[in-house]
Amino acid sequence: MNNITENISEKIAFSLCESKDKSTDEFEVLRYGVFAFLHVLIAMILTIIFGIITNTLFQIAIISLMAGLMKRNSGGIHCSSPNRCVVTGIIISYIFALIGKFSINIKLEILCLLIIIMLIHSFIIIYTKCPVPSENKPLKKESTRKKLRKNSFCIYSICLILFIINILLNLLNYKYNLNSLVLCMILGIYMQALSLTALGSNFILFIDKILLKCKI
């Protein structure tokens, strides 16, 4: 799949490049941009298809979206290839989607307690580790690090505010609530936060090695 995506990216980038010279920086920037866009698009399509097949579309879509938004700002470990990155993301998102799907039916007080624990643990991880540099994103500039850290806490704060609003809706016995949405959003935040830890990184690398042996 990588070769196909790279070939398509190269053709699109060449058609967009004004100089029509593959050795220029303009072409390389366009090629990388198109490849990144196609990679995200493929990941979204495969995630949606997998969600439909496993009857976890709502959960896996929200969790993947929130984890993706957080990863863009918090950084973290990457798999050894884009394909394995997509598959690993779907596998881990599915695990958290199952947690979200079945835990939504437990007693509300217990569910709120679990969410609070996830929020506290996520805050500690984000505060102590975010952003985590990678080979492709070394984050040498302090201004960049501060910006990414600020963005991560903004996303976290939005989830926290929604959680508080949802508690009020439940206390007021309002007809509608955001239980499923808030739970999945916070699961997505927590999933990405865990990937910043040594345990989370090792788990991702473990899946990566298995996929590599399976020649994926």
PyMOL commands that place a pseudoatom at each C-alpha (Angstrom):
pseudoatom trace, name=CA, resn=MET, resi=1, chain=A, elem=C, hetatm=0, pos=[0.000, 0.000, 0.000]
pseudoatom trace, name=CA, resn=ASN, resi=2, chain=A, elem=C, hetatm=0, pos=[2.910, 2.346, 0.769]
pseudoatom trace, name=CA, resn=ASN, resi=3, chain=A, elem=C, hetatm=0, pos=[4.299, 2.046, -2.762]
pseudoatom trace, name=CA, resn=ILE, resi=4, chain=A, elem=C, hetatm=0, pos=[0.889, 2.781, -4.288]
pseudoatom trace, name=CA, resn=THR, resi=5, chain=A, elem=C, hetatm=0, pos=[0.381, 5.784, -2.000]
pseudoatom trace, name=CA, resn=GLU, resi=6, chain=A, elem=C, hetatm=0, pos=[3.888, 7.072, -2.730]
pseudoatom trace, name=CA, resn=ASN, resi=7, chain=A, elem=C, hetatm=0, pos=[3.376, 6.729, -6.489]
pseudoatom trace, name=CA, resn=ILE, resi=8, chain=A, elem=C, hetatm=0, pos=[0.051, 8.568, -6.343]
pseudoatom trace, name=CA, resn=SER, resi=9, chain=A, elem=C, hetatm=0, pos=[1.600, 11.254, -4.114]
pseudoatom trace, name=CA, resn=GLU, resi=10, chain=A, elem=C, hetatm=0, pos=[4.470, 11.710, -6.547]
pseudoatom trace, name=CA, resn=LYS, resi=11, chain=A, elem=C, hetatm=0, pos=[2.154, 12.085, -9.540]
pseudoatom trace, name=CA, resn=ILE, resi=12, chain=A, elem=C, hetatm=0, pos=[-0.128, 14.573, -7.774]
pseudoatom trace, name=CA, resn=ALA, resi=13, chain=A, elem=C, hetatm=0, pos=[2.854, 16.549, -6.442]
pseudoatom trace, name=CA, resn=PHE, resi=14, chain=A, elem=C, hetatm=0, pos=[4.414, 16.666, -9.917]
pseudoatom trace, name=CA, resn=SER, resi=15, chain=A, elem=C, hetatm=0, pos=[1.188, 17.999, -11.424]
pseudoatom trace, name=CA, resn=LEU, resi=16, chain=A, elem=C, hetatm=0, pos=[1.002, 20.694, -8.717]
pseudoatom trace, name=CA, resn=CYS, resi=17, chain=A, elem=C, hetatm=0, pos=[4.688, 21.632, -8.874]
pseudoatom trace, name=CA, resn=GLU, resi=18, chain=A, elem=C, hetatm=0, pos=[5.216, 24.771, -10.957]
pseudoatom trace, name=CA, resn=SER, resi=19, chain=A, elem=C, hetatm=0, pos=[8.844, 24.001, -11.826]
pseudoatom trace, name=CA, resn=LYS, resi=20, chain=A, elem=C, hetatm=0, pos=[8.080, 20.400, -12.890]
pseudoatom trace, name=CA, resn=ASP, resi=21, chain=A, elem=C, hetatm=0, pos=[11.422, 19.435, -11.364]
pseudoatom trace, name=CA, resn=LYS, resi=22, chain=A, elem=C, hetatm=0, pos=[11.444, 16.483, -8.963]
pseudoatom trace, name=CA, resn=SER, resi=23, chain=A, elem=C, hetatm=0, pos=[14.749, 17.571, -7.430]
pseudoatom trace, name=CA, resn=THR, resi=24, chain=A, elem=C, hetatm=0, pos=[13.406, 20.853, -6.034]
pseudoatom trace, name=CA, resn=ASP, resi=25, chain=A, elem=C, hetatm=0, pos=[12.366, 21.515, -2.441]
pseudoatom trace, name=CA, resn=GLU, resi=26, chain=A, elem=C, hetatm=0, pos=[8.954, 22.602, -3.725]
pseudoatom trace, name=CA, resn=PHE, resi=27, chain=A, elem=C, hetatm=0, pos=[8.312, 19.139, -5.155]
pseudoatom trace, name=CA, resn=GLU, resi=28, chain=A, elem=C, hetatm=0, pos=[9.475, 17.384, -1.970]
pseudoatom trace, name=CA, resn=VAL, resi=29, chain=A, elem=C, hetatm=0, pos=[7.250, 19.547, 0.224]
pseudoatom trace, name=CA, resn=LEU, resi=30, chain=A, elem=C, hetatm=0, pos=[4.250, 18.922, -2.044]
pseudoatom trace, name=CA, resn=ARG, resi=31, chain=A, elem=C, hetatm=0, pos=[4.966, 15.190, -2.233]
pseudoatom trace, name=CA, resn=TYR, resi=32, chain=A, elem=C, hetatm=0, pos=[5.201, 14.871, 1.551]
pseudoatom trace, name=CA, resn=GLY, resi=33, chain=A, elem=C, hetatm=0, pos=[2.053, 16.941, 2.043]
pseudoatom trace, name=CA, resn=VAL, resi=34, chain=A, elem=C, hetatm=0, pos=[0.039, 14.865, -0.431]
pseudoatom trace, name=CA, resn=PHE, resi=35, chain=A, elem=C, hetatm=0, pos=[1.381, 11.612, 1.059]
pseudoatom trace, name=CA, resn=ALA, resi=36, chain=A, elem=C, hetatm=0, pos=[0.441, 12.727, 4.590]
pseudoatom trace, name=CA, resn=PHE, resi=37, chain=A, elem=C, hetatm=0, pos=[-3.055, 13.701, 3.425]
pseudoatom trace, name=CA, resn=LEU, resi=38, chain=A, elem=C, hetatm=0, pos=[-3.604, 10.388, 1.602]
pseudoatom trace, name=CA, resn=HIS, resi=39, chain=A, elem=C, hetatm=0, pos=[-2.273, 8.462, 4.598]
pseudoatom trace, name=CA, resn=VAL, resi=40, chain=A, elem=C, hetatm=0, pos=[-4.731, 10.195, 6.948]
pseudoatom trace, name=CA, resn=LEU, resi=41, chain=A, elem=C, hetatm=0, pos=[-7.568, 9.669, 4.453]
pseudoatom trace, name=CA, resn=ILE, resi=42, chain=A, elem=C, hetatm=0, pos=[-6.809, 5.940, 4.140]
pseudoatom trace, name=CA, resn=ALA, resi=43, chain=A, elem=C, hetatm=0, pos=[-6.587, 5.624, 7.939]
pseudoatom trace, name=CA, resn=MET, resi=44, chain=A, elem=C, hetatm=0, pos=[-9.984, 7.315, 8.313]
pseudoatom trace, name=CA, resn=ILE, resi=45, chain=A, elem=C, hetatm=0, pos=[-11.627, 5.100, 5.692]
pseudoatom trace, name=CA, resn=LEU, resi=46, chain=A, elem=C, hetatm=0, pos=[-10.195, 1.885, 7.172]
pseudoatom trace, name=CA, resn=THR, resi=47, chain=A, elem=C, hetatm=0, pos=[-11.178, 2.958, 10.698]
pseudoatom trace, name=CA, resn=ILE, resi=48, chain=A, elem=C, hetatm=0, pos=[-14.755, 3.677, 9.585]
pseudoatom trace, name=CA, resn=ILE, resi=49, chain=A, elem=C, hetatm=0, pos=[-15.001, 0.355, 7.729]
pseudoatom trace, name=CA, resn=PHE, resi=50, chain=A, elem=C, hetatm=0, pos=[-13.612, -1.526, 10.736]
pseudoatom trace, name=CA, resn=GLY, resi=51, chain=A, elem=C, hetatm=0, pos=[-16.022, 0.327, 13.029]
pseudoatom trace, name=CA, resn=ILE, resi=52, chain=A, elem=C, hetatm=0, pos=[-18.994, -0.624, 10.857]
pseudoatom trace, name=CA, resn=ILE, resi=53, chain=A, elem=C, hetatm=0, pos=[-17.914, -4.286, 10.715]
pseudoatom trace, name=CA, resn=THR, resi=54, chain=A, elem=C, hetatm=0, pos=[-17.383, -4.515, 14.492]
pseudoatom trace, name=CA, resn=ASN, resi=55, chain=A, elem=C, hetatm=0, pos=[-20.426, -2.385, 15.379]
pseudoatom trace, name=CA, resn=THR, resi=56, chain=A, elem=C, hetatm=0, pos=[-18.231, 0.156, 17.175]
pseudoatom trace, name=CA, resn=LEU, resi=57, chain=A, elem=C, hetatm=0, pos=[-18.329, 2.965, 14.597]
pseudoatom trace, name=CA, resn=PHE, resi=58, chain=A, elem=C, hetatm=0, pos=[-19.325, 5.752, 16.997]
pseudoatom trace, name=CA, resn=GLN, resi=59, chain=A, elem=C, hetatm=0, pos=[-16.843, 4.749, 19.682]
pseudoatom trace, name=CA, resn=ILE, resi=60, chain=A, elem=C, hetatm=0, pos=[-13.856, 4.062, 17.428]
pseudoatom trace, name=CA, resn=ALA, resi=61, chain=A, elem=C, hetatm=0, pos=[-14.442, 7.198, 15.334]
pseudoatom trace, name=CA, resn=ILE, resi=62, chain=A, elem=C, hetatm=0, pos=[-14.538, 9.542, 18.347]
pseudoatom trace, name=CA, resn=ILE, resi=63, chain=A, elem=C, hetatm=0, pos=[-11.629, 7.821, 20.097]
pseudoatom trace, name=CA, resn=SER, resi=64, chain=A, elem=C, hetatm=0, pos=[-9.465, 7.828, 16.949]
pseudoatom trace, name=CA, resn=LEU, resi=65, chain=A, elem=C, hetatm=0, pos=[-10.266, 11.476, 16.260]
pseudoatom trace, name=CA, resn=MET, resi=66, chain=A, elem=C, hetatm=0, pos=[-9.387, 12.648, 19.767]
pseudoatom trace, name=CA, resn=ALA, resi=67, chain=A, elem=C, hetatm=0, pos=[-6.261, 10.488, 19.948]
pseudoatom trace, name=CA, resn=GLY, resi=68, chain=A, elem=C, hetatm=0, pos=[-5.177, 11.803, 16.544]
pseudoatom trace, name=CA, resn=LEU, resi=69, chain=A, elem=C, hetatm=0, pos=[-5.682, 15.428, 17.581]
pseudoatom trace, name=CA, resn=MET, resi=70, chain=A, elem=C, hetatm=0, pos=[-3.706, 14.838, 20.763]
pseudoatom trace, name=CA, resn=LYS, resi=71, chain=A, elem=C, hetatm=0, pos=[-0.907, 12.959, 18.996]
pseudoatom trace, name=CA, resn=ARG, resi=72, chain=A, elem=C, hetatm=0, pos=[-0.456, 15.832, 16.559]
pseudoatom trace, name=CA, resn=ASN, resi=73, chain=A, elem=C, hetatm=0, pos=[0.392, 18.065, 19.512]
pseudoatom trace, name=CA, resn=SER, resi=74, chain=A, elem=C, hetatm=0, pos=[1.688, 15.740, 22.228]
pseudoatom trace, name=CA, resn=GLY, resi=75, chain=A, elem=C, hetatm=0, pos=[3.995, 13.735, 19.969]
pseudoatom trace, name=CA, resn=GLY, resi=76, chain=A, elem=C, hetatm=0, pos=[5.037, 10.218, 20.869]
pseudoatom trace, name=CA, resn=ILE, resi=77, chain=A, elem=C, hetatm=0, pos=[6.377, 7.033, 19.389]
pseudoatom trace, name=CA, resn=HIS, resi=78, chain=A, elem=C, hetatm=0, pos=[5.785, 5.979, 15.781]
pseudoatom trace, name=CA, resn=CYS, resi=79, chain=A, elem=C, hetatm=0, pos=[5.644, 2.539, 14.197]
pseudoatom trace, name=CA, resn=SER, resi=80, chain=A, elem=C, hetatm=0, pos=[8.306, 1.456, 11.707]
pseudoatom trace, name=CA, resn=SER, resi=81, chain=A, elem=C, hetatm=0, pos=[6.087, 2.128, 8.671]
pseudoatom trace, name=CA, resn=PRO, resi=82, chain=A, elem=C, hetatm=0, pos=[2.930, 4.132, 7.848]
pseudoatom trace, name=CA, resn=ASN, resi=83, chain=A, elem=C, hetatm=0, pos=[0.988, 0.913, 7.168]
pseudoatom trace, name=CA, resn=ARG, resi=84, chain=A, elem=C, hetatm=0, pos=[1.826, -0.556, 10.558]
pseudoatom trace, name=CA, resn=CYS, resi=85, chain=A, elem=C, hetatm=0, pos=[1.034, 2.802, 12.139]
pseudoatom trace, name=CA, resn=VAL, resi=86, chain=A, elem=C, hetatm=0, pos=[-2.494, 2.667, 10.682]
pseudoatom trace, name=CA, resn=VAL, resi=87, chain=A, elem=C, hetatm=0, pos=[-3.096, -0.953, 11.700]
pseudoatom trace, name=CA, resn=THR, resi=88, chain=A, elem=C, hetatm=0, pos=[-1.685, -0.429, 15.197]
pseudoatom trace, name=CA, resn=GLY, resi=89, chain=A, elem=C, hetatm=0, pos=[-3.858, 2.652, 15.631]
pseudoatom trace, name=CA, resn=ILE, resi=90, chain=A, elem=C, hetatm=0, pos=[-6.972, 0.726, 14.620]
pseudoatom trace, name=CA, resn=ILE, resi=91, chain=A, elem=C, hetatm=0, pos=[-6.141, -2.182, 16.957]
pseudoatom trace, name=CA, resn=ILE, resi=92, chain=A, elem=C, hetatm=0, pos=[-5.569, 0.037, 19.998]
pseudoatom trace, name=CA, resn=SER, resi=93, chain=A, elem=C, hetatm=0, pos=[-8.550, 2.266, 19.169]
pseudoatom trace, name=CA, resn=TYR, resi=94, chain=A, elem=C, hetatm=0, pos=[-10.733, -0.842, 18.940]
pseudoatom trace, name=CA, resn=ILE, resi=95, chain=A, elem=C, hetatm=0, pos=[-9.609, -1.992, 22.393]
pseudoatom trace, name=CA, resn=PHE, resi=96, chain=A, elem=C, hetatm=0, pos=[-10.594, 1.383, 23.840]
pseudoatom trace, name=CA, resn=ALA, resi=97, chain=A, elem=C, hetatm=0, pos=[-13.799, 1.407, 21.761]
pseudoatom trace, name=CA, resn=LEU, resi=98, chain=A, elem=C, hetatm=0, pos=[-14.838, -1.870, 23.400]
pseudoatom trace, name=CA, resn=ILE, resi=99, chain=A, elem=C, hetatm=0, pos=[-14.098, -0.364, 26.809]
pseudoatom trace, name=CA, resn=GLY, resi=100, chain=A, elem=C, hetatm=0, pos=[-16.270, 2.620, 25.913]
pseudoatom trace, name=CA, resn=LYS, resi=101, chain=A, elem=C, hetatm=0, pos=[-19.083, 0.516, 24.486]
pseudoatom trace, name=CA, resn=PHE, resi=102, chain=A, elem=C, hetatm=0, pos=[-19.471, -1.764, 27.484]
pseudoatom trace, name=CA, resn=SER, resi=103, chain=A, elem=C, hetatm=0, pos=[-18.567, 0.611, 30.331]
pseudoatom trace, name=CA, resn=ILE, resi=104, chain=A, elem=C, hetatm=0, pos=[-21.279, 3.110, 29.315]
pseudoatom trace, name=CA, resn=ASN, resi=105, chain=A, elem=C, hetatm=0, pos=[-23.867, 0.761, 30.840]
pseudoatom trace, name=CA, resn=ILE, resi=106, chain=A, elem=C, hetatm=0, pos=[-22.362, 0.677, 34.319]
pseudoatom trace, name=CA, resn=LYS, resi=107, chain=A, elem=C, hetatm=0, pos=[-23.695, 2.799, 37.182]
pseudoatom trace, name=CA, resn=LEU, resi=108, chain=A, elem=C, hetatm=0, pos=[-23.270, 6.515, 36.446]
pseudoatom trace, name=CA, resn=GLU, resi=109, chain=A, elem=C, hetatm=0, pos=[-21.446, 7.255, 39.714]
pseudoatom trace, name=CA, resn=ILE, resi=110, chain=A, elem=C, hetatm=0, pos=[-18.866, 4.542, 39.005]
pseudoatom trace, name=CA, resn=LEU, resi=111, chain=A, elem=C, hetatm=0, pos=[-18.496, 5.714, 35.396]
pseudoatom trace, name=CA, resn=CYS, resi=112, chain=A, elem=C, hetatm=0, pos=[-17.858, 9.289, 36.549]
pseudoatom trace, name=CA, resn=LEU, resi=113, chain=A, elem=C, hetatm=0, pos=[-15.262, 8.037, 39.026]
pseudoatom trace, name=CA, resn=LEU, resi=114, chain=A, elem=C, hetatm=0, pos=[-13.458, 6.101, 36.268]
pseudoatom trace, name=CA, resn=ILE, resi=115, chain=A, elem=C, hetatm=0, pos=[-13.508, 9.171, 34.006]
pseudoatom trace, name=CA, resn=ILE, resi=116, chain=A, elem=C, hetatm=0, pos=[-12.100, 11.347, 36.807]
pseudoatom trace, name=CA, resn=ILE, resi=117, chain=A, elem=C, hetatm=0, pos=[-9.271, 8.832, 37.326]
pseudoatom trace, name=CA, resn=MET, resi=118, chain=A, elem=C, hetatm=0, pos=[-8.505, 8.891, 33.577]
pseudoatom trace, name=CA, resn=LEU, resi=119, chain=A, elem=C, hetatm=0, pos=[-8.563, 12.698, 33.544]
pseudoatom trace, name=CA, resn=ILE, resi=120, chain=A, elem=C, hetatm=0, pos=[-6.209, 12.963, 36.522]
pseudoatom trace, name=CA, resn=HIS, resi=121, chain=A, elem=C, hetatm=0, pos=[-3.802, 10.366, 35.135]
pseudoatom trace, name=CA, resn=SER, resi=122, chain=A, elem=C, hetatm=0, pos=[-3.904, 11.995, 31.681]
pseudoatom trace, name=CA, resn=PHE, resi=123, chain=A, elem=C, hetatm=0, pos=[-3.153, 15.406, 33.211]
pseudoatom trace, name=CA, resn=ILE, resi=124, chain=A, elem=C, hetatm=0, pos=[-0.143, 14.025, 35.087]
pseudoatom trace, name=CA, resn=ILE, resi=125, chain=A, elem=C, hetatm=0, pos=[1.240, 12.365, 31.941]
pseudoatom trace, name=CA, resn=ILE, resi=126, chain=A, elem=C, hetatm=0, pos=[0.649, 15.402, 29.716]
pseudoatom trace, name=CA, resn=TYR, resi=127, chain=A, elem=C, hetatm=0, pos=[2.105, 17.771, 32.329]
pseudoatom trace, name=CA, resn=THR, resi=128, chain=A, elem=C, hetatm=0, pos=[5.265, 15.719, 32.871]
pseudoatom trace, name=CA, resn=LYS, resi=129, chain=A, elem=C, hetatm=0, pos=[5.955, 14.423, 29.345]
pseudoatom trace, name=CA, resn=CYS, resi=130, chain=A, elem=C, hetatm=0, pos=[4.212, 16.529, 26.683]
pseudoatom trace, name=CA, resn=PRO, resi=131, chain=A, elem=C, hetatm=0, pos=[5.389, 17.103, 24.019]
pseudoatom trace, name=CA, resn=VAL, resi=132, chain=A, elem=C, hetatm=0, pos=[7.438, 13.972, 23.309]
pseudoatom trace, name=CA, resn=PRO, resi=133, chain=A, elem=C, hetatm=0, pos=[9.886, 14.353, 20.390]
pseudoatom trace, name=CA, resn=SER, resi=134, chain=A, elem=C, hetatm=0, pos=[10.375, 11.706, 17.715]
pseudoatom trace, name=CA, resn=GLU, resi=135, chain=A, elem=C, hetatm=0, pos=[12.851, 11.039, 14.922]
pseudoatom trace, name=CA, resn=ASN, resi=136, chain=A, elem=C, hetatm=0, pos=[10.636, 12.841, 12.409]
pseudoatom trace, name=CA, resn=LYS, resi=137, chain=A, elem=C, hetatm=0, pos=[9.730, 15.608, 14.855]
pseudoatom trace, name=CA, resn=PRO, resi=138, chain=A, elem=C, hetatm=0, pos=[12.768, 16.443, 17.054]
pseudoatom trace, name=CA, resn=LEU, resi=139, chain=A, elem=C, hetatm=0, pos=[11.126, 19.591, 18.571]
pseudoatom trace, name=CA, resn=LYS, resi=140, chain=A, elem=C, hetatm=0, pos=[14.352, 21.521, 19.066]
pseudoatom trace, name=CA, resn=LYS, resi=141, chain=A, elem=C, hetatm=0, pos=[12.718, 24.965, 19.250]
pseudoatom trace, name=CA, resn=GLU, resi=142, chain=A, elem=C, hetatm=0, pos=[11.385, 25.914, 22.671]
pseudoatom trace, name=CA, resn=SER, resi=143, chain=A, elem=C, hetatm=0, pos=[8.667, 28.044, 21.055]
pseudoatom trace, name=CA, resn=THR, resi=144, chain=A, elem=C, hetatm=0, pos=[7.395, 24.989, 19.155]
pseudoatom trace, name=CA, resn=ARG, resi=145, chain=A, elem=C, hetatm=0, pos=[7.401, 22.883, 22.314]
pseudoatom trace, name=CA, resn=LYS, resi=146, chain=A, elem=C, hetatm=0, pos=[5.420, 25.535, 24.208]
pseudoatom trace, name=CA, resn=LYS, resi=147, chain=A, elem=C, hetatm=0, pos=[2.897, 25.835, 21.382]
pseudoatom trace, name=CA, resn=LEU, resi=148, chain=A, elem=C, hetatm=0, pos=[2.324, 22.065, 21.184]
pseudoatom trace, name=CA, resn=ARG, resi=149, chain=A, elem=C, hetatm=0, pos=[2.083, 21.812, 24.963]
pseudoatom trace, name=CA, resn=LYS, resi=150, chain=A, elem=C, hetatm=0, pos=[-0.472, 24.635, 25.035]
pseudoatom trace, name=CA, resn=ASN, resi=151, chain=A, elem=C, hetatm=0, pos=[-2.514, 22.988, 22.264]
pseudoatom trace, name=CA, resn=SER, resi=152, chain=A, elem=C, hetatm=0, pos=[-2.509, 19.673, 24.140]
pseudoatom trace, name=CA, resn=PHE, resi=153, chain=A, elem=C, hetatm=0, pos=[-3.849, 21.310, 27.286]
pseudoatom trace, name=CA, resn=CYS, resi=154, chain=A, elem=C, hetatm=0, pos=[-6.482, 23.172, 25.244]
pseudoatom trace, name=CA, resn=ILE, resi=155, chain=A, elem=C, hetatm=0, pos=[-7.808, 19.858, 23.892]
pseudoatom trace, name=CA, resn=TYR, resi=156, chain=A, elem=C, hetatm=0, pos=[-7.676, 18.385, 27.391]
pseudoatom trace, name=CA, resn=SER, resi=157, chain=A, elem=C, hetatm=0, pos=[-9.539, 21.406, 28.810]
pseudoatom trace, name=CA, resn=ILE, resi=158, chain=A, elem=C, hetatm=0, pos=[-12.326, 21.090, 26.236]
pseudoatom trace, name=CA, resn=CYS, resi=159, chain=A, elem=C, hetatm=0, pos=[-12.894, 17.479, 27.301]
pseudoatom trace, name=CA, resn=LEU, resi=160, chain=A, elem=C, hetatm=0, pos=[-12.834, 18.484, 30.968]
pseudoatom trace, name=CA, resn=ILE, resi=161, chain=A, elem=C, hetatm=0, pos=[-15.418, 21.247, 30.394]
pseudoatom trace, name=CA, resn=LEU, resi=162, chain=A, elem=C, hetatm=0, pos=[-17.688, 18.876, 28.459]
pseudoatom trace, name=CA, resn=PHE, resi=163, chain=A, elem=C, hetatm=0, pos=[-17.394, 16.350, 31.284]
pseudoatom trace, name=CA, resn=ILE, resi=164, chain=A, elem=C, hetatm=0, pos=[-18.476, 18.973, 33.847]
pseudoatom trace, name=CA, resn=ILE, resi=165, chain=A, elem=C, hetatm=0, pos=[-21.374, 20.105, 31.624]
pseudoatom trace, name=CA, resn=ASN, resi=166, chain=A, elem=C, hetatm=0, pos=[-22.470, 16.493, 31.230]
pseudoatom trace, name=CA, resn=ILE, resi=167, chain=A, elem=C, hetatm=0, pos=[-22.451, 15.958, 34.994]
pseudoatom trace, name=CA, resn=LEU, resi=168, chain=A, elem=C, hetatm=0, pos=[-24.746, 18.975, 35.363]
pseudoatom trace, name=CA, resn=LEU, resi=169, chain=A, elem=C, hetatm=0, pos=[-27.072, 17.615, 32.663]
pseudoatom trace, name=CA, resn=ASN, resi=170, chain=A, elem=C, hetatm=0, pos=[-27.322, 14.324, 34.541]
pseudoatom trace, name=CA, resn=LEU, resi=171, chain=A, elem=C, hetatm=0, pos=[-27.870, 16.027, 37.901]
pseudoatom trace, name=CA, resn=LEU, resi=172, chain=A, elem=C, hetatm=0, pos=[-30.671, 18.113, 36.401]
pseudoatom trace, name=CA, resn=ASN, resi=173, chain=A, elem=C, hetatm=0, pos=[-32.190, 14.956, 34.886]
pseudoatom trace, name=CA, resn=TYR, resi=174, chain=A, elem=C, hetatm=0, pos=[-32.099, 16.643, 31.493]
pseudoatom trace, name=CA, resn=LYS, resi=175, chain=A, elem=C, hetatm=0, pos=[-33.659, 14.680, 28.655]
pseudoatom trace, name=CA, resn=TYR, resi=176, chain=A, elem=C, hetatm=0, pos=[-30.408, 14.554, 26.700]
pseudoatom trace, name=CA, resn=ASN, resi=177, chain=A, elem=C, hetatm=0, pos=[-26.899, 13.834, 27.954]
pseudoatom trace, name=CA, resn=LEU, resi=178, chain=A, elem=C, hetatm=0, pos=[-23.421, 13.484, 26.494]
pseudoatom trace, name=CA, resn=ASN, resi=179, chain=A, elem=C, hetatm=0, pos=[-22.402, 10.330, 28.358]
pseudoatom trace, name=CA, resn=SER, resi=180, chain=A, elem=C, hetatm=0, pos=[-21.217, 8.306, 25.342]
pseudoatom trace, name=CA, resn=LEU, resi=181, chain=A, elem=C, hetatm=0, pos=[-19.588, 11.257, 23.578]
pseudoatom trace, name=CA, resn=VAL, resi=182, chain=A, elem=C, hetatm=0, pos=[-17.720, 12.504, 26.643]
pseudoatom trace, name=CA, resn=LEU, resi=183, chain=A, elem=C, hetatm=0, pos=[-16.600, 9.003, 27.630]
pseudoatom trace, name=CA, resn=CYS, resi=184, chain=A, elem=C, hetatm=0, pos=[-15.188, 8.280, 24.156]
pseudoatom trace, name=CA, resn=MET, resi=185, chain=A, elem=C, hetatm=0, pos=[-13.499, 11.681, 23.928]
pseudoatom trace, name=CA, resn=ILE, resi=186, chain=A, elem=C, hetatm=0, pos=[-11.756, 11.154, 27.255]
pseudoatom trace, name=CA, resn=LEU, resi=187, chain=A, elem=C, hetatm=0, pos=[-10.853, 7.575, 26.304]
pseudoatom trace, name=CA, resn=GLY, resi=188, chain=A, elem=C, hetatm=0, pos=[-9.192, 9.008, 23.187]
pseudoatom trace, name=CA, resn=ILE, resi=189, chain=A, elem=C, hetatm=0, pos=[-7.243, 11.521, 25.289]
pseudoatom trace, name=CA, resn=TYR, resi=190, chain=A, elem=C, hetatm=0, pos=[-6.263, 8.789, 27.746]
pseudoatom trace, name=CA, resn=MET, resi=191, chain=A, elem=C, hetatm=0, pos=[-5.230, 6.413, 24.966]
pseudoatom trace, name=CA, resn=GLN, resi=192, chain=A, elem=C, hetatm=0, pos=[-2.819, 8.976, 23.552]
pseudoatom trace, name=CA, resn=ALA, resi=193, chain=A, elem=C, hetatm=0, pos=[-1.567, 9.986, 26.996]
pseudoatom trace, name=CA, resn=LEU, resi=194, chain=A, elem=C, hetatm=0, pos=[-0.713, 6.361, 27.776]
pseudoatom trace, name=CA, resn=SER, resi=195, chain=A, elem=C, hetatm=0, pos=[1.269, 6.124, 24.523]
pseudoatom trace, name=CA, resn=LEU, resi=196, chain=A, elem=C, hetatm=0, pos=[3.622, 8.783, 25.923]
pseudoatom trace, name=CA, resn=THR, resi=197, chain=A, elem=C, hetatm=0, pos=[4.597, 6.493, 28.799]
pseudoatom trace, name=CA, resn=ALA, resi=198, chain=A, elem=C, hetatm=0, pos=[7.244, 3.770, 28.658]
pseudoatom trace, name=CA, resn=LEU, resi=199, chain=A, elem=C, hetatm=0, pos=[4.598, 1.063, 29.090]
pseudoatom trace, name=CA, resn=GLY, resi=200, chain=A, elem=C, hetatm=0, pos=[2.446, 2.478, 26.301]
pseudoatom trace, name=CA, resn=SER, resi=201, chain=A, elem=C, hetatm=0, pos=[5.401, 2.910, 23.957]
pseudoatom trace, name=CA, resn=ASN, resi=202, chain=A, elem=C, hetatm=0, pos=[6.563, -0.662, 24.563]
pseudoatom trace, name=CA, resn=PHE, resi=203, chain=A, elem=C, hetatm=0, pos=[3.061, -1.972, 23.843]
pseudoatom trace, name=CA, resn=ILE, resi=204, chain=A, elem=C, hetatm=0, pos=[2.972, -0.094, 20.526]
pseudoatom trace, name=CA, resn=LEU, resi=205, chain=A, elem=C, hetatm=0, pos=[6.428, -1.419, 19.603]
pseudoatom trace, name=CA, resn=PHE, resi=206, chain=A, elem=C, hetatm=0, pos=[5.290, -4.939, 20.541]
pseudoatom trace, name=CA, resn=ILE, resi=207, chain=A, elem=C, hetatm=0, pos=[2.361, -4.719, 18.108]
pseudoatom trace, name=CA, resn=ASP, resi=208, chain=A, elem=C, hetatm=0, pos=[4.700, -3.210, 15.514]
pseudoatom trace, name=CA, resn=LYS, resi=209, chain=A, elem=C, hetatm=0, pos=[7.049, -6.204, 15.777]
pseudoatom trace, name=CA, resn=ILE, resi=210, chain=A, elem=C, hetatm=0, pos=[4.161, -8.662, 15.411]
pseudoatom trace, name=CA, resn=LEU, resi=211, chain=A, elem=C, hetatm=0, pos=[2.886, -6.827, 12.314]
pseudoatom trace, name=CA, resn=LEU, resi=212, chain=A, elem=C, hetatm=0, pos=[6.423, -6.784, 10.915]
pseudoatom trace, name=CA, resn=LYS, resi=213, chain=A, elem=C, hetatm=0, pos=[6.659, -10.564, 11.320]
pseudoatom trace, name=CA, resn=CYS, resi=214, chain=A, elem=C, hetatm=0, pos=[3.284, -10.853, 9.580]
pseudoatom trace, name=CA, resn=LYS, resi=215, chain=A, elem=C, hetatm=0, pos=[4.783, -8.741, 6.751]
pseudoatom trace, name=CA, resn=ILE, resi=216, chain=A, elem=C, hetatm=0, pos=[2.179, -6.004, 7.104]
for i in range(1, 216): cmd.bond("trace and resi %d" % i, "trace and resi %d" % (i + 1))
show_as sticks, trace
zoom trace
